[in-house]
Amino acid sequence: MSRKHLLVGNWKMNLGPHQAREFASSLAAEISALKRTDVWVCPPMVSLAAASEALLSSPVLVGAQNVHWAKTGAFTGETSPLFLKDLDVTFSLTGHSERRTYFGETSETVAMRTETALAEGLKVIVCVGETETERANGTTDQVLGDQLAPVFARLSAALAPQVVIAYEPVWAIGTGKVASIQDIAATHKFIQQLWNAQGYDHQPTILYGGSVNPQNFAEILALKEVSGALVGGASIKLDQWLELIRIAEATAE
Ligand code: PGA
């Protein structure tokens, strides 16, 4: 049986609790059943409860945009995986490029966050990607390998199925520029090879992210190396998000 597509919406710092409830309610009203797509959304931390409540009877899962490596303690402004579980949240992103760029997260701290979240029973979407300069310099593979190495070093074969990798070229995020189909295929294949070299006994789930929209999504999703997408801007516009879900449901894997 072929695997389902995975479509993840990253709301970033948009939709506070009231707006999130409204958006999530509208989404819930539009989606009753999904056949070939898992749909997950990541509201801001303060909107998690409102979005979860509104989506309770829908197939859409709610997750966090980040999670801390400690379970409790003196880490002002951070969120424990235990608190996420308390809200029945089932997954979190780690290592989004905005966290790495604006908040000083390193591949090591991203790996620590990933490790604790997995140990506490959450699924994790680890985000990786190269900058425009790194791609131009031909160092994309090196950069992705360096970002993933500390994650793999802490990831057992038993927990590997709980991990999704999102490949998001930094220069494609929120810019309207999308990586070429050839580059997406080649880079996903490279990540697949890195994964397989760890000896995990299943194929990885690898999402593409970066300016995905209803115009470009079908072509990207048609690549056999692509399991789905991590979407920012188009995930908080209801008509576009519903169209992306429709495309994922209609596209054969
Ligand atoms: P974008 O964001 O779809 O707005 O480019 C993607 C992301 O940051 O995950």
Residues whose N, C-alpha, C, O or C-beta is under 5 A from the ligand:
A	BS01	PGA	N10 A172 I173 G174 T175 G209 G210 S211 V212 L230 V231 G232 G233 A234
